[in-house]
Amino acid sequence: MTQARPWWKGGLIYQIYPRSFMDSNGDGIGDLKGVTSRLPYVASLGVDAIWLSPFFLSPMKDFGYDVSDYRAVDPMFGTLDDFRALTAEAHRLGLQVMIDQVLSHTSDQHPWFAESRASRDNPKADWFVWADPRPDGTPPNNWLSIFGGSAWAWDTRRGQYYLHNFLASQPDLNFHNPDVRQAHLDNMRFWLDLGVNGFRLDTVNFFFHNRSLADNPAVPAGEKKTVVAKGVNPYTYQRHVNDLSQPENLDFLSDMRALMDSYQDTSLVGEIGDDKPLERMAEYTAGDHRLHMAYSFDLMADSFSPTYIRDVVRNYEHGIGDGWPCWALSNHDVVRVVSRWSHGDEDPQAYPPVLMALLLSLRGSVCIYQGEELGLPEADVPFESLQDPYGINFWPEFRGRDGCRTPMIWTPTEKADFTTGEPWLPIDRDHLEYAVSVQEEHSDSILNRVRTLIRWRQQQPALCGGELELVEDTGDVLCWIRRHPDQTLLVAINITGQAQSLTWSGAGLTPVEGHGFSGQLQGGQIDLPPYQAFYAEL
């Protein structure tokens, strides 16, 4: 047998959005004690790790992605002792613990920014990105915020603009300043010393900006726009060559990796939003001195035809080099996949498991977003209940991110056993039929089918760590071979609502059972009913 793989390589990471997972004190907002109480459920799925979205001290203008103290737990989520207890329980259950690190920007309430904006000559004056206006008083360049409008906000104290790639209340740090980089490394060490096993790095390619502050060029007519933002957003009109993804970032990634390597069994996964995401991923995960893995938005886009998915897989296999991807179909920023990848007539019970089969059959690690294992569709959140500033700004063409952030559904009751108070986002009544307690009672429920699939996948060396060879010219069937020294596995997946068949003229196939799907081998033909998969050893 080959040497055991590191936990993160091919690992399954369950993303928890703490605000919406479980509320322990009845205030309508999920918290760390609530998460801890539900960790046995997470462990029962068979995943390797949890990833906690931000729980740090924050004014919550962007729901925790605006940090005002990197070492403090916001009181709405609990205390550092609660975090220690959560980590201990996760480790007892065999789960690794990853937490978000939002390094590119802080909250405007962070003491660093309060000091920086006070004058042009204080010790932290250069910790953020400040620039003088143009002679006519307008911002220093044409850079845009993902959340709408200029990426520059005027500050009357300094008589200068500061950069913000997101909300004006999220000023960007100046990573050209070595003191900023060291401060972040020190903060990361703080959490590693508390037992954290890894970090998910928010917007990892946004850390550095071009010192020249040169304008971004426009996207030429007819060329592909970035997938980082929706088409209704003017952010997509530019090629983002100066405001992000600067070459200096590579050295900082190496500094972070050196820190991680001084601890045992740790991992860095980076979120990449870029005009050329595959190029960045290959660059950021190359060798053993940068990120362990990274993910982009290619499979969190609106496109989902078998041809599109095949193209994504092919491009990654040809372009990732010795890097390592981390795949996701859903997270806290995008419409839930069963709704986003919907023609409107999918079987609501059969479609979610086959999408999970697709996700778990790719080469790389995997992030599963809370509720994805239940088959939850996007929630319908009316405008008057919206909390997300992004959605409020671009309503109704873009409805924001609240629809994927509504509370976890534990029981089919009014408050879903998420809280005893008023939930911070409304519970969609259509979600109640997907409740954990309901699905636990039925062996063929989405939840139990996903559990079966995960447990089976975790025992397949080829799926956890094998190479991937795409089988071309397979029509609407997604097909590839996973090769590992201990196993070679053919994967054939039908994500459509029509029966598909595939003629196989290659090496002999031995069907593998235990995954819960009903694809069949008949002579030299693989038959796939709607929303089914087939696995066979070669």
C-alpha positions in Angstrom: 0.0 0.0 0.0 1.1 3.6 -0.6 1.8 6.0 2.2 -1.2 7.6 3.9 -2.1 10.9 2.4 -2.2 14.2 4.4 -5.7 14.8 5.7 -6.2 17.8 3.5 -5.1 16.2 0.2 -8.4 14.8 -1.2 -10.0 15.7 2.1 -13.7 16.6 2.5 -14.2 19.9 4.3 -17.7 20.8 5.7 -18.2 24.6 5.7 -20.2 26.0 8.6 -21.6 29.5 8.5 -21.9 30.0 12.2 -24.6 32.7 12.1 -27.0 30.1 10.6 -25.9 26.7 11.9 -27.3 26.5 15.5 -28.3 29.1 18.1 -27.6 28.0 21.7 -29.0 31.1 23.6 -32.2 32.1 21.8 -31.1 35.4 20.3 -31.8 34.2 16.7 -28.1 34.1 15.7 -26.0 30.9 15.5 -23.0 30.7 17.8 -20.0 28.6 18.7 -21.7 26.6 21.5 -24.5 25.8 18.9 -21.9 24.6 16.5 -20.3 22.4 19.1 -23.6 20.8 20.0 -24.1 19.8 16.4 -20.6 18.5 15.7 -21.6 14.8 16.1 -24.0 15.3 13.2 -21.2 16.7 11.1 -18.9 13.9 12.0 -21.6 11.4 11.1 -21.3 12.6 7.5 -17.9 11.1 7.2 -16.1 14.4 6.4 -12.5 15.1 7.4 -12.7 18.7 8.6 -14.9 21.7 9.3 -14.3 25.2 8.0 -15.8 28.0 10.1 -16.8 31.2 8.4 -15.7 34.4 10.5 -16.7 34.6 14.1 -14.3 37.4 15.0 -15.1 40.7 16.6 -16.8 42.8 14.0 -19.4 45.5 13.5 -21.0 43.0 11.0 -21.4 45.4 8.1 -20.4 42.4 6.0 -21.4 39.8 8.5 -17.9 39.1 9.9 -15.8 39.7 6.8 -15.1 43.1 8.3 -12.8 42.2 11.2 -12.1 44.7 14.0 -10.0 42.3 16.2 -8.4 39.2 14.6 -7.8 37.5 18.0 -11.2 38.1 19.6 -14.5 36.2 19.3 -17.5 38.5 18.7 -19.7 38.2 21.8 -22.7 37.3 19.6 -20.8 34.0 18.8 -19.4 33.4 22.3 -15.9 33.5 23.8 -12.4 32.2 23.2 -13.2 29.5 25.8 -16.2 28.5 23.6 -13.8 28.2 20.7 -11.4 26.1 22.7 -14.3 23.8 23.6 -15.4 23.6 20.0 -11.9 22.7 18.8 -11.5 20.1 21.5 -14.9 18.4 20.6 -14.1 18.5 16.9 -10.7 16.8 17.5 -12.4 14.2 19.8 -14.7 13.4 16.9 -11.8 13.1 14.4 -12.5 16.4 12.7 -9.8 18.9 11.7 -10.7 22.6 12.3 -10.1 25.3 9.7 -11.1 28.9 10.2 -11.4 31.9 7.9 -8.7 34.5 7.7 -9.8 37.8 6.1 -6.5 39.4 5.6 -6.9 41.8 2.6 -9.0 44.3 4.6 -10.2 45.1 8.0 -13.3 46.9 9.4 -13.1 50.6 9.6 -13.6 50.1 13.3 -10.3 48.2 13.7 -7.8 50.1 15.9 -5.2 49.8 13.0 -7.4 51.9 10.8 -8.5 54.3 13.5 -4.8 55.1 14.0 -3.9 55.2 10.3 -6.6 57.7 9.4 -5.8 60.0 12.3 -2.9 61.6 10.4 -0.4 61.2 7.6 2.6 60.7 9.9 1.5 58.3 12.7 3.1 54.8 13.1 0.3 53.1 11.1 -0.1 55.9 8.5 1.1 53.5 5.8 -0.8 50.4 7.0 -3.6 51.0 4.6 -3.8 52.1 0.9 -4.0 55.9 0.9 -3.8 58.1 -2.2 -4.2 61.8 -3.0 -7.1 62.8 -5.3 -6.6 63.8 -8.9 -6.4 67.6 -9.4 -10.1 67.8 -9.9 -10.8 66.0 -6.6 -11.9 62.7 -8.1 -10.5 59.3 -7.0 -6.9 58.5 -8.0 -7.9 55.9 -10.6 -10.8 53.9 -12.1 -10.7 50.9 -9.8 -14.1 49.6 -8.8 -15.5 47.9 -5.7 -17.1 44.5 -6.1 -20.0 45.8 -4.0 -20.6 48.7 -6.4 -19.2 52.1 -7.2 -15.7 53.4 -6.9 -13.1 51.4 -4.9 -12.0 54.6 -3.2 -13.6 56.5 -0.3 -12.8 60.0 0.8 -11.5 60.6 4.3 -11.7 64.1 5.6 -9.1 63.6 8.4 -6.3 62.9 6.0 -7.7 64.7 3.0 -7.0 61.5 1.0 -8.8 58.6 -0.5 -8.5 55.0 0.9 -8.9 51.8 -1.1 -11.7 49.4 -0.4 -12.4 46.5 -2.8 -15.6 45.7 -1.0 -17.6 48.0 1.3 -16.4 51.5 2.2 -16.3 50.2 5.8 -13.8 47.6 4.7 -10.5 49.5 4.0 -7.8 47.6 2.3 -4.5 46.9 4.1 -1.2 47.9 2.4 0.7 44.6 2.0 3.7 46.4 0.6 4.3 47.3 4.3 6.3 44.5 5.9 4.8 45.4 9.3 1.3 44.5 8.0 2.5 41.2 6.7 4.1 40.3 10.0 1.1 41.4 12.0 -1.0 38.9 10.1 1.5 36.1 10.5 1.4 36.8 14.2 -2.4 36.7 14.3 -2.4 33.4 12.4 0.1 31.9 14.9 -2.2 32.9 17.7 -4.9 30.6 16.3 -2.5 27.8 15.4 -1.4 27.8 19.1 -5.1 27.3 20.0 -5.2 24.1 18.0 -6.4 25.3 14.6 -5.4 22.9 11.8 -5.7 25.2 8.8 -7.0 28.4 7.3 -9.3 29.3 4.5 -7.9 32.5 3.1 -10.6 35.0 1.9 -9.8 36.7 -1.4 -6.2 35.4 -1.3 -5.2 37.2 -4.6 -6.4 40.6 -3.3 -3.6 41.2 -0.8 -1.3 43.4 -3.0 -2.1 46.3 -5.3 0.0 47.8 -8.1 2.0 50.6 -6.4 1.6 52.8 -9.6 -2.2 52.9 -9.1 -2.5 52.6 -12.8 -6.0 52.4 -14.3 -7.5 49.0 -15.1 -8.1 48.5 -18.8 -11.6 47.9 -20.1 -12.6 44.4 -21.2 -12.5 44.4 -25.0 -15.9 44.1 -26.7 -16.9 40.5 -27.2 -14.3 39.1 -24.7 -15.1 37.0 -21.7 -15.7 39.0 -18.5 -14.7 38.0 -15.0 -16.9 35.5 -13.1 -16.0 37.2 -9.8 -19.2 39.3 -10.0 -22.5 39.2 -11.8 -23.0 40.8 -15.2 -25.2 43.6 -13.8 -22.1 44.8 -11.9 -19.9 47.3 -13.6 -16.9 45.6 -11.9 -17.1 43.1 -14.7 -16.3 45.8 -17.3 -12.7 45.9 -16.3 -9.6 43.7 -16.7 -8.4 43.5 -13.1 -4.7 43.6 -13.7 -3.6 46.4 -11.3 -5.9 46.1 -8.3 -5.2 42.5 -7.5 -3.1 39.4 -8.3 0.2 41.2 -8.1 3.5 39.2 -8.3 4.6 40.3 -4.8 1.8 38.1 -3.4 3.8 35.0 -4.1 6.5 35.9 -1.5 3.8 36.4 1.2 2.2 33.0 0.3 5.6 31.5 0.9 5.9 33.3 4.3 2.5 31.9 5.3 3.5 28.4 4.2 6.7 28.5 6.2 4.6 29.4 9.3 2.2 26.5 8.6 5.1 24.1 8.1 6.3 24.9 11.6 3.2 23.2 12.9 2.1 19.6 12.2 -0.7 18.6 9.8 -1.9 22.1 8.9 -3.2 23.4 5.6 -3.9 26.6 3.7 -6.8 26.8 1.1 -7.1 30.0 -0.8 -10.2 31.6 -2.4 -9.3 33.0 -5.8 -11.4 35.5 -7.6 -9.6 36.5 -10.8 -10.0 37.1 -14.5 -7.7 34.1 -15.0 -8.5 31.8 -12.1 -6.8 28.7 -13.3 -3.5 30.5 -14.0 -3.6 31.9 -10.4 -4.5 28.6 -8.9 -1.6 26.9 -10.7 0.7 29.7 -9.6 -0.5 29.8 -6.0 -0.3 26.1 -5.3 2.8 25.2 -7.3 5.5 23.3 -5.4 5.5 22.8 -1.7 6.2 26.4 -0.6 2.9 28.3 -1.3 -0.8 27.3 -0.7 -1.6 23.7 -0.1 -4.7 24.1 -2.3 -7.0 26.7 -3.8 -10.4 27.1 -5.3 -12.1 29.4 -7.8 -15.6 30.0 -9.0 -15.6 27.9 -12.1 -18.1 25.4 -10.7 -19.9 28.1 -8.7 -20.9 29.9 -11.9 -24.3 29.7 -13.6 -23.1 27.5 -16.4 -23.7 23.8 -15.8 -24.0 21.8 -19.0 -22.0 18.6 -19.3 -20.0 20.3 -22.0 -19.1 23.3 -19.7 -18.2 21.0 -16.8 -16.1 18.8 -19.0 -14.3 21.9 -20.3 -13.6 23.0 -16.7 -12.2 19.6 -15.8 -10.1 19.5 -18.9 -8.7 23.0 -18.4 -7.8 22.2 -14.8 -6.1 19.0 -15.7 -4.1 20.6 -18.4 -3.3 23.8 -16.5 -2.9 23.1 -12.8 0.5 21.5 -13.1 1.7 20.1 -9.8 -0.9 22.3 -7.9 -3.9 21.0 -6.0 -7.5 22.2 -6.5 -10.2 22.4 -3.9 -13.7 22.0 -5.5 -17.0 23.5 -4.4 -20.4 23.7 -5.9 -21.9 26.0 -3.2 -20.8 28.3 -0.4 -22.0 31.4 1.5 -21.6 33.7 -1.5 -23.4 32.0 -4.3 -26.9 30.7 -5.0 -27.2 27.1 -3.8 -26.3 24.7 -6.5 -29.6 22.8 -6.9 -31.3 26.1 -7.7 -28.4 27.7 -9.6 -28.0 24.6 -11.9 -31.7 24.1 -12.5 -33.8 24.1 -15.6 -36.8 24.1 -13.3 -37.9 20.4 -13.8 -35.2 18.5 -12.0 -36.1 15.7 -9.6 -35.6 17.4 -6.2 -34.7 14.1 -4.5 -32.5 12.6 -7.2 -30.7 15.7 -8.4 -28.7 16.7 -5.3 -27.1 13.3 -4.7 -25.8 13.1 -8.3 -24.3 16.6 -8.0 -22.5 15.4 -4.9 -21.3 12.3 -6.9 -19.8 14.7 -9.4 -18.2 16.8 -6.7 -16.7 13.8 -4.9 -15.4 12.2 -8.0 -13.1 15.1 -9.1 -9.4 15.2 -8.5 -8.7 17.4 -5.5 -10.1 18.3 -2.2 -13.8 19.3 -1.6 -15.8 21.8 0.3 -19.4 20.9 1.2 -21.5 23.8 2.3 -23.9 23.3 5.2 -27.3 22.1 4.0 -25.9 20.9 0.7 -26.0 17.4 2.1 -29.8 17.9 2.6 -30.4 19.1 -1.0 -31.5 22.5 0.2 -32.6 24.8 -2.6 -32.0 28.6 -2.5 -34.3 30.2 0.0 -36.7 33.0 -1.1 -35.8 36.0 1.0 -38.1 39.0 0.4 -36.5 42.4 -0.1 -37.8 43.7 3.3 -36.0 40.9 5.1 -32.6 41.3 3.2 -29.5 41.8 5.4 -26.8 41.5 2.7 -25.6 45.0 1.5 -24.5 43.5 -1.8 -28.0 42.3 -2.6 -29.7 45.4 -1.4 -27.4 47.5 -3.7 -28.1 45.4 -6.8 -31.7 44.3 -6.2 -33.7 42.9 -8.0 -31.4 41.7 -10.9 -29.1 40.3 -8.2 -30.8 39.2 -5.0 -27.7 39.0 -2.9 -26.3 36.2 -0.8 -29.0 35.9 1.9 -30.8 33.1 0.1 -28.0 30.7 0.7 -27.4 31.9 4.3 -30.8 31.2 5.9 -30.8 28.9 9.0 -30.0 25.2 8.9 -33.2 23.1 9.1 -32.9 20.6 11.9 -36.6 19.8 12.4 -39.8 20.6 10.4 -41.0 23.1 12.9 -41.6 26.9 12.8 -38.1 27.8 13.8 -36.5 24.5 12.5 -34.9 23.9 15.9 -32.3 26.4 14.9 -33.4 28.9 17.6 -36.0 29.6 20.2 -35.9 33.3 19.3 -36.5 35.2 16.1 -34.0 34.0 13.4 -31.8 36.6 11.9 -33.0 35.6 8.4 -36.4 34.1 7.8 -36.8 30.4 7.5 -38.1 29.3 4.2 -41.2 27.2 4.7 -40.3 25.2 1.6 -37.1 24.1 3.4 -38.9 22.3 6.2 -39.5 19.1 4.2 -35.7 18.8 3.9 -35.1 18.8 7.7 -32.4 16.6 9.2 -34.8 14.9 11.5 -37.1 14.0 8.6 -34.4 12.7 6.4 -32.8 10.7 9.2 -35.9 8.5 9.2 -35.6 7.4 5.6 -32.7 5.3 4.3 -33.2 6.6 0.8 -33.3 10.3 1.8 -30.9 12.8 0.2 -29.0 13.0 3.5 -28.6 9.3 3.9 -27.7 8.8 0.2 -25.0 11.5 0.6 -23.7 9.8 3.8 -23.5 6.5 2.0 -21.6 8.1 -0.9 -19.2 10.0 1.3 -18.3 6.9 3.4 -17.8 4.9 0.2 -15.7 7.6 -1.4 -13.5 7.8 1.6 -12.5 4.2 1.1 -11.6 4.6 -2.6 -7.9 5.5 -3.0 -8.5 6.5 -6.7 -11.1 9.1 -5.7 -9.2 10.5 -2.7 -5.9 10.9 -4.4 -5.7 9.5 -7.9 -4.8 11.2 -11.1 -7.6 12.1 -13.5 -7.8 11.2 -17.2 -10.8 12.7 -19.0 -12.7 10.4 -21.4 -13.6 12.6 -24.4 -16.6 12.4 -26.8 -19.1 11.1 -24.2 -22.0 13.4 -25.0 -24.1 14.3 -22.0 -22.3 11.7 -19.8 -19.4 13.0 -17.7 -16.7 10.4 -17.8 -13.1 10.1 -16.5 -10.7 7.6 -15.2 -9.1 8.0 -11.7 -5.7 6.3 -11.5 -3.9 5.5 -8.2 -1.2 2.9 -7.5 -3.8 1.0 -5.4 -6.8 1.4 -7.7 -8.0 2.5 -11.1 -11.6 3.6 -11.3 -13.9 4.6 -14.2 -16.4 7.2 -13.3 -19.5 7.9 -15.4 -22.1 10.4 -14.3 -25.4 11.5 -15.7 -26.6 14.9 -14.2 -29.4 15.2 -16.8 -33.1 14.2 -16.5 -32.8 11.9 -19.5 -31.5 8.4 -19.6 -28.0 8.2 -21.2 -25.8 5.4 -22.4 -22.1 5.1 -23.2 -20.4 2.5 -25.3 -17.2 1.3 -23.6 -14.6 -0.4 -25.7 -11.6 -0.1 -23.4 -10.3 -2.5 -20.8 -12.6 -4.8 -18.9 -14.7 -3.2 -16.2 -15.7 -4.6 -12.8 -18.6 -2.6 -11.4 -18.1 -1.3 -7.9 -21.0 -1.3 -5.5 -21.7 0.5 -2.2 -22.1 4.1 -3.5 -25.9 4.0 -3.8 -26.2 4.7 -7.6 -27.9 2.5 -10.2 -25.9 2.8 -13.4 -25.5 -0.6 -15.1 -23.0 -2.3 -17.4 -24.8 -4.3 -20.1 -22.2 -6.0 -22.3 -20.1 -3.2 -23.6 -22.6 -0.5 -22.8 -22.9 1.6 -19.6 -26.6 2.5 -19.0 -27.3 5.6 -16.8 -30.9 6.4 -15.8 -31.6 10.1 -15.0 -29.4 11.5 -12.2 -27.4 8.3 -11.8 -23.7 7.4 -11.7 -21.6 4.3 -12.5 -18.3 3.3 -11.0 -16.1 0.4 -12.1 -12.6 -0.8 -11.5 -10.3 -1.3 -14.5 
